[in-house]
Amino acid sequence: MKKSSALDLQYLQTMAGGDKEVVKKLMKTLLKDLKDNTAKARKLCQQERWSELEGFCHYFKSTLSFSGNTPLINANLQLWEIAQKEGANATAPLINKLLKQLEQQSQLTIRELQNALKTI
């Protein structure tokens, strides 16, 4: 698979051991997780549910590693760090910027995953 602007599936392919069916299954799992969970981060931030956000971001970081999308991974990591500190020293503009980046990069990754799945 080629590298695109949002996806770098090298790690996913390595974890699949070159098995095309496993690659396809992992891609579908990533796609489902992105569709099901992206909005959750915003909701948890708005409700200042830092402990739940921390757990969510920790879970999501292992999922996102399969995408190879560095801006997406980094936005989630920064939100995780904010949640660990229960929002201390985090401004609303910073949190909104990270959420926007998470959402935009998730949508881009979803589109590219959908296109990549058509070629498998």
A tleap script that builds the chain and sets N, CA, C and O, in Angstrom:
source leaprc.protein.ff14SB
mol = sequence {
  NMET LYS LYS SER SER ALA LEU ASP LEU GLN
  TYR LEU GLN THR MET ALA GLY GLY ASP LYS
  GLU VAL VAL LYS LYS LEU MET LYS THR LEU
  LEU LYS ASP LEU LYS ASP ASN THR ALA LYS
  ALA ARG LYS LEU CYS GLN GLN GLU ARG TRP
  SER GLU LEU GLU GLY PHE CYS HIE TYR PHE
  LYS SER THR LEU SER PHE SER GLY ASN THR
  PRO LEU ILE ASN ALA ASN LEU GLN LEU TRP
  GLU ILE ALA GLN LYS GLU GLY ALA ASN ALA
  THR ALA PRO LEU ILE ASN LYS LEU LEU LYS
  GLN LEU GLU GLN GLN SER GLN LEU THR ILE
  ARG GLU LEU GLN ASN ALA LEU LYS THR CILE
}
set mol.1.N position { 0.824 -1.179 0.000 }
set mol.1.CA position { 0.000 0.000 0.000 }
set mol.1.C position { 0.870 1.246 0.000 }
set mol.1.O position { 1.927 1.298 0.629 }
set mol.2.N position { 0.400 2.222 -0.711 }
set mol.2.CA position { 1.176 3.451 -0.777 }
set mol.2.C position { 0.902 4.330 0.441 }
set mol.2.O position { -0.136 4.232 1.095 }
set mol.3.N position { 1.865 5.178 0.709 }
set mol.3.CA position { 1.693 6.157 1.783 }
set mol.3.C position { 0.927 7.345 1.224 }
set mol.3.O position { 1.257 7.853 0.152 }
set mol.4.N position { -0.085 7.785 1.940 }
set mol.4.CA position { -0.865 8.936 1.509 }
set mol.4.C position { -0.672 10.064 2.511 }
set mol.4.O position { 0.136 9.961 3.434 }
set mol.5.N position { -1.424 11.138 2.315 }
set mol.5.CA position { -1.227 12.294 3.177 }
set mol.5.C position { -1.606 12.032 4.628 }
set mol.5.O position { -1.022 12.635 5.529 }
set mol.6.N position { -2.567 11.151 4.878 }
set mol.6.CA position { -2.981 10.903 6.259 }
set mol.6.C position { -2.523 9.538 6.773 }
set mol.6.O position { -2.263 9.374 7.965 }
set mol.7.N position { -2.429 8.586 5.892 }
set mol.7.CA position { -2.141 7.223 6.330 }
set mol.7.C position { -0.695 6.826 6.090 }
set mol.7.O position { -0.094 7.177 5.075 }
set mol.8.N position { -0.162 6.099 7.029 }
set mol.8.CA position { 1.092 5.388 6.863 }
set mol.8.C position { 0.855 4.035 7.522 }
set mol.8.O position { 0.998 3.889 8.736 }
set mol.9.N position { 0.500 3.070 6.727 }
set mol.9.CA position { 0.071 1.780 7.246 }
set mol.9.C position { 1.220 0.794 7.449 }
set mol.9.O position { 0.992 -0.408 7.588 }
set mol.10.N position { 2.441 1.295 7.467 }
set mol.10.CA position { 3.600 0.425 7.633 }
set mol.10.C position { 3.532 -0.360 8.952 }
set mol.10.O position { 3.777 -1.567 8.959 }
set mol.11.N position { 3.207 0.300 10.050 }
set mol.11.CA position { 3.112 -0.374 11.344 }
set mol.11.C position { 1.992 -1.420 11.319 }
set mol.11.O position { 2.166 -2.536 11.809 }
set mol.12.N position { 0.859 -1.054 10.750 }
set mol.12.CA position { -0.261 -1.984 10.646 }
set mol.12.C position { 0.149 -3.220 9.843 }
set mol.12.O position { -0.148 -4.347 10.238 }
set mol.13.N position { 0.825 -3.007 8.727 }
set mol.13.CA position { 1.273 -4.124 7.902 }
set mol.13.C position { 2.284 -4.995 8.639 }
set mol.13.O position { 2.268 -6.219 8.507 }
set mol.14.N position { 3.156 -4.371 9.409 }
set mol.14.CA position { 4.131 -5.128 10.203 }
set mol.14.C position { 3.415 -5.993 11.233 }
set mol.14.O position { 3.744 -7.167 11.405 }
set mol.15.N position { 2.441 -5.412 11.910 }
set mol.15.CA position { 1.699 -6.161 12.920 }
set mol.15.C position { 0.890 -7.299 12.295 }
set mol.15.O position { 0.635 -8.313 12.945 }
set mol.16.N position { 0.490 -7.131 11.036 }
set mol.16.CA position { -0.282 -8.164 10.337 }
set mol.16.C position { 0.613 -9.256 9.772 }
set mol.16.O position { 0.125 -10.275 9.285 }
set mol.17.N position { 1.919 -9.044 9.835 }
set mol.17.CA position { 2.844 -10.051 9.325 }
set mol.17.C position { 2.710 -10.288 7.835 }
set mol.17.O position { 3.023 -11.372 7.344 }
set mol.18.N position { 2.246 -9.279 7.114 }
set mol.18.CA position { 2.112 -9.395 5.671 }
set mol.18.C position { 0.875 -10.136 5.206 }
set mol.18.O position { 0.686 -10.319 4.003 }
set mol.19.N position { 0.036 -10.563 6.118 }
set mol.19.CA position { -1.188 -11.300 5.784 }
set mol.19.C position { -2.265 -10.299 5.350 }
set mol.19.O position { -2.716 -9.484 6.155 }
set mol.20.N position { -2.679 -10.362 4.072 }
set mol.20.CA position { -3.641 -9.384 3.541 }
set mol.20.C position { -4.976 -9.412 4.270 }
set mol.20.O position { -5.598 -8.366 4.452 }
set mol.21.N position { -5.422 -10.579 4.685 }
set mol.21.CA position { -6.694 -10.661 5.407 }
set mol.21.C position { -6.599 -9.997 6.777 }
set mol.21.O position { -7.542 -9.343 7.222 }
set mol.22.N position { -5.463 -10.165 7.439 }
set mol.22.CA position { -5.258 -9.519 8.738 }
set mol.22.C position { -5.159 -8.006 8.550 }
set mol.22.O position { -5.703 -7.241 9.346 }
set mol.23.N position { -4.465 -7.576 7.495 }
set mol.23.CA position { -4.375 -6.140 7.186 }
set mol.23.C position { -5.774 -5.571 7.004 }
set mol.23.O position { -6.107 -4.528 7.568 }
set mol.24.N position { -6.580 -6.251 6.224 }
set mol.24.CA position { -7.949 -5.785 5.962 }
set mol.24.C position { -8.754 -5.725 7.254 }
set mol.24.O position { -9.478 -4.758 7.492 }
set mol.25.N position { -8.634 -6.743 8.081 }
set mol.25.CA position { -9.368 -6.778 9.355 }
set mol.25.C position { -8.923 -5.631 10.272 }
set mol.25.O position { -9.763 -4.972 10.886 }
set mol.26.N position { -7.629 -5.392 10.369 }
set mol.26.CA position { -7.116 -4.301 11.210 }
set mol.26.C position { -7.566 -2.942 10.683 }
set mol.26.O position { -7.894 -2.047 11.463 }
set mol.27.N position { -7.583 -2.788 9.366 }
set mol.27.CA position { -8.043 -1.528 8.771 }
set mol.27.C position { -9.522 -1.297 9.073 }
set mol.27.O position { -9.925 -0.178 9.392 }
set mol.28.N position { -10.324 -2.344 8.975 }
set mol.28.CA position { -11.756 -2.216 9.281 }
set mol.28.C position { -11.976 -1.878 10.753 }
set mol.28.O position { -12.863 -1.093 11.086 }
set mol.29.N position { -11.170 -2.469 11.629 }
set mol.29.CA position { -11.269 -2.185 13.061 }
set mol.29.C position { -10.907 -0.725 13.328 }
set mol.29.O position { -11.593 -0.038 14.084 }
set mol.30.N position { -9.829 -0.259 12.707 }
set mol.30.CA position { -9.416 1.137 12.854 }
set mol.30.C position { -10.515 2.064 12.345 }
set mol.30.O position { -10.839 3.056 12.997 }
set mol.31.N position { -11.079 1.753 11.206 }
set mol.31.CA position { -12.149 2.561 10.631 }
set mol.31.C position { -13.346 2.641 11.578 }
set mol.31.O position { -13.886 3.723 11.807 }
set mol.32.N position { -13.751 1.524 12.115 }
set mol.32.CA position { -14.881 1.484 13.050 }
set mol.32.C position { -14.576 2.297 14.304 }
set mol.32.O position { -15.412 3.075 14.761 }
set mol.33.N position { -13.374 2.116 14.860 }
set mol.33.CA position { -13.011 2.864 16.072 }
set mol.33.C position { -13.019 4.369 15.817 }
set mol.33.O position { -13.494 5.138 16.653 }
set mol.34.N position { -12.499 4.790 14.674 }
set mol.34.CA position { -12.498 6.218 14.357 }
set mol.34.C position { -13.924 6.752 14.230 }
set mol.34.O position { -14.245 7.817 14.756 }
set mol.35.N position { -14.768 6.011 13.533 }
set mol.35.CA position { -16.155 6.453 13.354 }
set mol.35.C position { -16.909 6.486 14.683 }
set mol.35.O position { -17.692 7.401 14.934 }
set mol.36.N position { -16.673 5.492 15.525 }
set mol.36.CA position { -17.425 5.356 16.777 }
set mol.36.C position { -16.934 6.259 17.899 }
set mol.36.O position { -17.714 6.605 18.787 }
set mol.37.N position { -15.673 6.647 17.883 }
set mol.37.CA position { -15.090 7.260 19.074 }
set mol.37.C position { -14.591 8.690 18.946 }
set mol.37.O position { -14.313 9.326 19.962 }
set mol.38.N position { -14.471 9.211 17.749 }
set mol.38.CA position { -13.867 10.537 17.594 }
set mol.38.C position { -14.624 11.616 18.366 }
set mol.38.O position { -13.992 12.452 19.012 }
set mol.39.N position { -15.937 11.623 18.321 }
set mol.39.CA position { -16.732 12.665 18.994 }
set mol.39.C position { -16.674 12.546 20.518 }
set mol.39.O position { -16.978 13.506 21.226 }
set mol.40.N position { -16.292 11.396 21.016 }
set mol.40.CA position { -16.275 11.167 22.460 }
set mol.40.C position { -15.303 12.105 23.184 }
set mol.40.O position { -15.594 12.569 24.286 }
set mol.41.N position { -14.167 12.380 22.577 }
set mol.41.CA position { -13.172 13.247 23.214 }
set mol.41.C position { -13.741 14.643 23.478 }
set mol.41.O position { -13.540 15.205 24.554 }
set mol.42.N position { -14.438 15.189 22.508 }
set mol.42.CA position { -15.024 16.534 22.679 }
set mol.42.C position { -16.041 16.532 23.820 }
set mol.42.O position { -16.042 17.428 24.664 }
set mol.43.N position { -16.887 15.538 23.835 }
set mol.43.CA position { -17.913 15.448 24.883 }
set mol.43.C position { -17.266 15.381 26.266 }
set mol.43.O position { -17.698 16.072 27.189 }
set mol.44.N position { -16.246 14.560 26.411 }
set mol.44.CA position { -15.582 14.413 27.711 }
set mol.44.C position { -14.881 15.708 28.122 }
set mol.44.O position { -14.884 16.065 29.300 }
set mol.45.N position { -14.281 16.411 27.163 }
set mol.45.CA position { -13.630 17.695 27.477 }
set mol.45.C position { -14.654 18.733 27.904 }
set mol.45.O position { -14.451 19.447 28.886 }
set mol.46.N position { -15.741 18.814 27.175 }
set mol.46.CA position { -16.777 19.796 27.498 }
set mol.46.C position { -17.356 19.569 28.884 }
set mol.46.O position { -17.728 20.518 29.574 }
set mol.47.N position { -17.431 18.307 29.288 }
set mol.47.CA position { -17.991 17.975 30.596 }
set mol.47.C position { -16.909 17.900 31.680 }
set mol.47.O position { -17.193 17.574 32.833 }
set mol.48.N position { -15.667 18.205 31.292 }
set mol.48.CA position { -14.521 18.170 32.204 }
set mol.48.C position { -14.434 16.842 32.956 }
set mol.48.O position { -14.166 16.806 34.157 }
set mol.49.N position { -14.663 15.779 32.241 }
set mol.49.CA position { -14.563 14.433 32.803 }
set mol.49.C position { -13.161 13.919 32.506 }
set mol.49.O position { -12.960 13.051 31.656 }
set mol.50.N position { -12.194 14.484 33.236 }
set mol.50.CA position { -10.773 14.280 32.953 }
set mol.50.C position { -10.335 12.827 33.110 }
set mol.50.O position { -9.558 12.322 32.300 }
set mol.51.N position { -10.817 12.168 34.127 }
set mol.51.CA position { -10.427 10.778 34.344 }
set mol.51.C position { -10.893 9.887 33.183 }
set mol.51.O position { -10.150 9.028 32.709 }
set mol.52.N position { -12.122 10.106 32.742 }
set mol.52.CA position { -12.633 9.338 31.612 }
set mol.52.C position { -11.914 9.705 30.320 }
set mol.52.O position { -11.668 8.841 29.479 }
set mol.53.N position { -11.577 10.982 30.158 }
set mol.53.CA position { -10.824 11.411 28.978 }
set mol.53.C position { -9.442 10.764 28.974 }
set mol.53.O position { -8.955 10.327 27.931 }
set mol.54.N position { -8.824 10.709 30.132 }
set mol.54.CA position { -7.506 10.078 30.222 }
set mol.54.C position { -7.579 8.611 29.771 }
set mol.54.O position { -6.747 8.156 28.987 }
set mol.55.N position { -8.569 7.889 30.267 }
set mol.55.CA position { -8.739 6.488 29.878 }
set mol.55.C position { -9.042 6.337 28.397 }
set mol.55.O position { -8.510 5.451 27.730 }
set mol.56.N position { -9.899 7.208 27.893 }
set mol.56.CA position { -10.242 7.168 26.473 }
set mol.56.C position { -9.017 7.420 25.603 }
set mol.56.O position { -8.750 6.669 24.666 }
set mol.57.N position { -8.274 8.479 25.916 }
set mol.57.CA position { -7.099 8.827 25.113 }
set mol.57.C position { -6.031 7.736 25.185 }
set mol.57.O position { -5.344 7.465 24.201 }
set mol.58.N position { -5.900 7.118 26.350 }
set mol.58.CA position { -4.944 6.012 26.494 }
set mol.58.C position { -5.354 4.854 25.583 }
set mol.58.O position { -4.514 4.290 24.881 }
set mol.59.N position { -6.626 4.502 25.590 }
set mol.59.CA position { -7.138 3.446 24.704 }
set mol.59.C position { -6.939 3.849 23.241 }
set mol.59.O position { -6.459 3.055 22.432 }
set mol.60.N position { -7.307 5.070 22.913 }
set mol.60.CA position { -7.296 5.531 21.532 }
set mol.60.C position { -5.882 5.608 20.967 }
set mol.60.O position { -5.688 5.460 19.760 }
set mol.61.N position { -4.883 5.841 21.840 }
set mol.61.CA position { -3.524 5.985 21.316 }
set mol.61.C position { -3.015 4.683 20.713 }
set mol.61.O position { -2.277 4.713 19.729 }
set mol.62.N position { -3.392 3.544 21.279 }
set mol.62.CA position { -2.964 2.288 20.673 }
set mol.62.C position { -3.706 2.048 19.360 }
set mol.62.O position { -3.132 1.508 18.414 }
set mol.63.N position { -4.957 2.440 19.296 }
set mol.63.CA position { -5.736 2.326 18.058 }
set mol.63.C position { -5.145 3.216 16.973 }
set mol.63.O position { -4.968 2.784 15.834 }
set mol.64.N position { -4.841 4.460 17.330 }
set mol.64.CA position { -4.363 5.428 16.349 }
set mol.64.C position { -2.991 5.090 15.798 }
set mol.64.O position { -2.656 5.497 14.686 }
set mol.65.N position { -2.193 4.353 16.554 }
set mol.65.CA position { -0.855 3.997 16.079 }
set mol.65.C position { -0.928 3.215 14.773 }
set mol.65.O position { 0.003 3.271 13.970 }
set mol.66.N position { -2.011 2.493 14.550 }
set mol.66.CA position { -2.161 1.736 13.307 }
set mol.66.C position { -2.369 2.648 12.097 }
set mol.66.O position { -2.121 2.229 10.967 }
set mol.67.N position { -2.819 3.879 12.313 }
set mol.67.CA position { -3.074 4.800 11.203 }
set mol.67.C position { -1.791 5.424 10.670 }
set mol.67.O position { -1.701 5.760 9.489 }
set mol.68.N position { -0.804 5.578 11.538 }
set mol.68.CA position { 0.420 6.254 11.131 }
set mol.68.C position { 0.225 7.738 10.886 }
set mol.68.O position { 1.116 8.393 10.343 }
set mol.69.N position { -0.923 8.286 11.274 }
set mol.69.CA position { -1.232 9.696 11.067 }
set mol.69.C position { -0.668 10.488 12.246 }
set mol.69.O position { -1.286 10.569 13.307 }
set mol.70.N position { 0.505 11.064 12.044 }
set mol.70.CA position { 1.215 11.743 13.130 }
set mol.70.C position { 0.434 12.897 13.748 }
set mol.70.O position { 0.390 12.985 14.975 }
set mol.71.N position { -0.190 13.793 12.969 }
set mol.71.CA position { -0.968 14.867 13.609 }
set mol.71.C position { -2.120 14.326 14.464 }
set mol.71.O position { -2.416 14.877 15.524 }
set mol.72.N position { -2.757 13.269 14.014 }
set mol.72.CA position { -3.847 12.651 14.769 }
set mol.72.C position { -3.317 12.040 16.061 }
set mol.72.O position { -3.887 12.244 17.132 }
set mol.73.N position { -2.247 11.305 15.956 }
set mol.73.CA position { -1.631 10.672 17.130 }
set mol.73.C position { -1.186 11.727 18.135 }
set mol.73.O position { -1.401 11.573 19.337 }
set mol.74.N position { -0.563 12.803 17.644 }
set mol.74.CA position { -0.062 13.852 18.538 }
set mol.74.C position { -1.180 14.625 19.227 }
set mol.74.O position { -1.054 14.970 20.402 }
set mol.75.N position { -2.270 14.902 18.518 }
set mol.75.CA position { -3.408 15.608 19.135 }
set mol.75.C position { -3.969 14.764 20.269 }
set mol.75.O position { -4.261 15.284 21.346 }
set mol.76.N position { -4.120 13.482 20.036 }
set mol.76.CA position { -4.629 12.580 21.075 }
set mol.76.C position { -3.665 12.524 22.258 }
set mol.76.O position { -4.094 12.552 23.412 }
set mol.77.N position { -2.383 12.447 21.979 }
set mol.77.CA position { -1.375 12.397 23.045 }
set mol.77.C position { -1.416 13.665 23.904 }
set mol.77.O position { -1.313 13.591 25.128 }
set mol.78.N position { -1.566 14.819 23.266 }
set mol.78.CA position { -1.628 16.070 24.020 }
set mol.78.C position { -2.905 16.149 24.859 }
set mol.78.O position { -2.878 16.643 25.986 }
set mol.79.N position { -4.013 15.667 24.317 }
set mol.79.CA position { -5.252 15.621 25.105 }
set mol.79.C position { -5.102 14.671 26.290 }
set mol.79.O position { -5.614 14.951 27.373 }
set mol.80.N position { -4.420 13.577 26.100 }
set mol.80.CA position { -4.158 12.614 27.176 }
set mol.80.C position { -3.358 13.282 28.303 }
set mol.80.O position { -3.666 13.109 29.482 }
set mol.81.N position { -2.333 14.042 27.925 }
set mol.81.CA position { -1.506 14.737 28.918 }
set mol.81.C position { -2.326 15.784 29.670 }
set mol.81.O position { -2.151 15.947 30.877 }
set mol.82.N position { -3.210 16.490 28.984 }
set mol.82.CA position { -4.088 17.462 29.631 }
set mol.82.C position { -5.000 16.753 30.624 }
set mol.82.O position { -5.193 17.224 31.745 }
set mol.83.N position { -5.556 15.630 30.211 }
set mol.83.CA position { -6.461 14.869 31.078 }
set mol.83.C position { -5.737 14.358 32.317 }
set mol.83.O position { -6.311 14.344 33.406 }
set mol.84.N position { -4.490 13.940 32.164 }
set mol.84.CA position { -3.717 13.463 33.309 }
set mol.84.C position { -3.559 14.548 34.368 }
set mol.84.O position { -3.476 14.259 35.562 }
set mol.85.N position { -3.519 15.793 33.918 }
set mol.85.CA position { -3.378 16.938 34.835 }
set mol.85.C position { -4.732 17.545 35.169 }
set mol.85.O position { -4.809 18.644 35.720 }
set mol.86.N position { -5.800 16.826 34.835 }
set mol.86.CA position { -7.172 17.271 35.095 }
set mol.86.C position { -7.451 18.663 34.542 }
set mol.86.O position { -8.153 19.465 35.158 }
set mol.87.N position { -6.894 18.927 33.384 }
set mol.87.CA position { -7.155 20.193 32.705 }
set mol.87.C position { -6.359 21.371 33.225 }
set mol.87.O position { -6.500 22.481 32.712 }
set mol.88.N position { -5.518 21.155 34.238 }
set mol.88.CA position { -4.734 22.254 34.807 }
set mol.88.C position { -3.826 22.860 33.735 }
set mol.88.O position { -3.197 22.144 32.956 }
set mol.89.N position { -3.773 24.170 33.711 }
set mol.89.CA position { -2.921 24.937 32.801 }
set mol.89.C position { -3.280 24.755 31.327 }
set mol.89.O position { -2.510 25.165 30.459 }
set mol.90.N position { -4.407 24.163 31.031 }
set mol.90.CA position { -4.843 24.014 29.643 }
set mol.90.C position { -5.921 25.045 29.369 }
set mol.90.O position { -6.931 25.106 30.070 }
set mol.91.N position { -5.703 25.846 28.354 }
set mol.91.CA position { -6.682 26.871 28.002 }
set mol.91.C position { -7.745 26.287 27.074 }
set mol.91.O position { -7.504 25.304 26.373 }
set mol.92.N position { -8.898 26.897 27.081 }
set mol.92.CA position { -9.983 26.462 26.196 }
set mol.92.C position { -9.556 26.519 24.731 }
set mol.92.O position { -9.870 25.599 23.975 }
set mol.93.N position { -8.842 27.583 24.300 }
set mol.93.CA position { -8.405 27.604 22.893 }
set mol.93.C position { -7.464 26.436 22.549 }
set mol.93.O position { -7.551 25.880 21.454 }
set mol.94.N position { -6.583 26.068 23.456 }
set mol.94.CA position { -5.682 24.944 23.201 }
set mol.94.C position { -6.471 23.646 23.092 }
set mol.94.O position { -6.258 22.861 22.168 }
set mol.95.N position { -7.371 23.423 24.025 }
set mol.95.CA position { -8.182 22.202 24.001 }
set mol.95.C position { -9.013 22.152 22.720 }
set mol.95.O position { -9.096 21.107 22.075 }
set mol.96.N position { -9.625 23.271 22.352 }
set mol.96.CA position { -10.425 23.311 21.123 }
set mol.96.C position { -9.580 23.058 19.879 }
set mol.96.O position { -10.018 22.384 18.946 }
set mol.97.N position { -8.368 23.603 19.872 }
set mol.97.CA position { -7.451 23.376 18.753 }
set mol.97.C position { -7.125 21.882 18.622 }
set mol.97.O position { -7.140 21.334 17.519 }
set mol.98.N position { -6.837 21.243 19.731 }
set mol.98.CA position { -6.502 19.815 19.719 }
set mol.98.C position { -7.704 18.967 19.311 }
set mol.98.O position { -7.566 18.009 18.550 }
set mol.99.N position { -8.882 19.325 19.821 }
set mol.99.CA position { -10.096 18.589 19.443 }
set mol.99.C position { -10.379 18.745 17.951 }
set mol.99.O position { -10.741 17.778 17.280 }
set mol.100.N position { -10.216 19.952 17.439 }
set mol.100.CA position { -10.436 20.195 16.017 }
set mol.100.C position { -9.456 19.377 15.176 }
set mol.100.O position { -9.830 18.783 14.165 }
set mol.101.N position { -8.203 19.357 15.610 }
set mol.101.CA position { -7.190 18.576 14.893 }
set mol.101.C position { -7.533 17.088 14.936 }
set mol.101.O position { -7.418 16.392 13.927 }
set mol.102.N position { -7.951 16.606 16.094 }
set mol.102.CA position { -8.335 15.205 16.250 }
set mol.102.C position { -9.502 14.869 15.312 }
set mol.102.O position { -9.493 13.838 14.640 }
set mol.103.N position { -10.486 15.737 15.279 }
set mol.103.CA position { -11.669 15.502 14.452 }
set mol.103.C position { -11.349 15.580 12.957 }
set mol.103.O position { -11.780 14.726 12.182 }
set mol.104.N position { -10.597 16.600 12.559 }
set mol.104.CA position { -10.266 16.759 11.140 }
set mol.104.C position { -9.388 15.613 10.644 }
set mol.104.O position { -9.630 15.049 9.577 }
set mol.105.N position { -8.379 15.282 11.419 }
set mol.105.CA position { -7.478 14.207 11.004 }
set mol.105.C position { -8.189 12.852 11.028 }
set mol.105.O position { -7.891 11.983 10.209 }
set mol.106.N position { -9.118 12.671 11.954 }
set mol.106.CA position { -9.904 11.435 11.982 }
set mol.106.C position { -10.735 11.311 10.715 }
set mol.106.O position { -10.796 10.240 10.111 }
set mol.107.N position { -11.380 12.412 10.307 }
set mol.107.CA position { -12.200 12.377 9.095 }
set mol.107.C position { -11.351 12.107 7.850 }
set mol.107.O position { -11.757 11.354 6.964 }
set mol.108.N position { -10.198 12.715 7.794 }
set mol.108.CA position { -9.287 12.479 6.672 }
set mol.108.C position { -8.836 11.015 6.651 }
set mol.108.O position { -8.787 10.384 5.595 }
set mol.109.N position { -8.513 10.496 7.813 }
set mol.109.CA position { -8.069 9.107 7.918 }
set mol.109.C position { -9.204 8.151 7.555 }
set mol.109.O position { -8.974 7.141 6.890 }
set mol.110.N position { -10.415 8.459 7.984 }
set mol.110.CA position { -11.582 7.639 7.626 }
set mol.110.C position { -11.736 7.570 6.104 }
set mol.110.O position { -11.902 6.489 5.540 }
set mol.111.N position { -11.679 8.724 5.450 }
set mol.111.CA position { -11.825 8.744 3.983 }
set mol.111.C position { -10.731 7.922 3.307 }
set mol.111.O position { -10.999 7.155 2.382 }
set mol.112.N position { -9.510 8.089 3.775 }
set mol.112.CA position { -8.400 7.374 3.143 }
set mol.112.C position { -8.447 5.879 3.435 }
set mol.112.O position { -8.074 5.070 2.586 }
set mol.113.N position { -8.901 5.509 4.624 }
set mol.113.CA position { -9.074 4.085 4.924 }
set mol.113.C position { -10.147 3.470 4.038 }
set mol.113.O position { -9.981 2.362 3.528 }
set mol.114.N position { -11.247 4.194 3.858 }
set mol.114.CA position { -12.325 3.694 2.999 }
set mol.114.C position { -11.814 3.475 1.573 }
set mol.114.O position { -12.131 2.465 0.944 }
set mol.115.N position { -11.032 4.411 1.074 }
set mol.115.CA position { -10.469 4.275 -0.274 }
set mol.115.C position { -9.459 3.128 -0.350 }
set mol.115.O position { -9.438 2.372 -1.321 }
set mol.116.N position { -8.630 3.007 0.678 }
set mol.116.CA position { -7.617 1.940 0.689 }
set mol.116.C position { -8.271 0.562 0.759 }
set mol.116.O position { -7.782 -0.392 0.154 }
set mol.117.N position { -9.373 0.461 1.494 }
set mol.117.CA position { -10.066 -0.819 1.608 }
set mol.117.C position { -10.657 -1.272 0.266 }
set mol.117.O position { -10.831 -2.467 0.029 }
set mol.118.N position { -10.957 -0.321 -0.592 }
set mol.118.CA position { -11.496 -0.672 -1.913 }
set mol.118.C position { -10.443 -1.325 -2.806 }
set mol.118.O position { -10.776 -2.034 -3.755 }
set mol.119.N position { -9.167 -1.080 -2.492 }
set mol.119.CA position { -8.094 -1.611 -3.331 }
set mol.119.C position { -7.537 -2.943 -2.843 }
set mol.119.O position { -6.672 -3.537 -3.488 }
set mol.120.N position { -8.029 -3.398 -1.721 }
set mol.120.CA position { -7.524 -4.670 -1.167 }
set mol.120.C position { -8.335 -5.834 -1.695 }
set mol.120.O position { -8.065 -6.983 -1.346 }
savepdb mol mol.pdb
quit
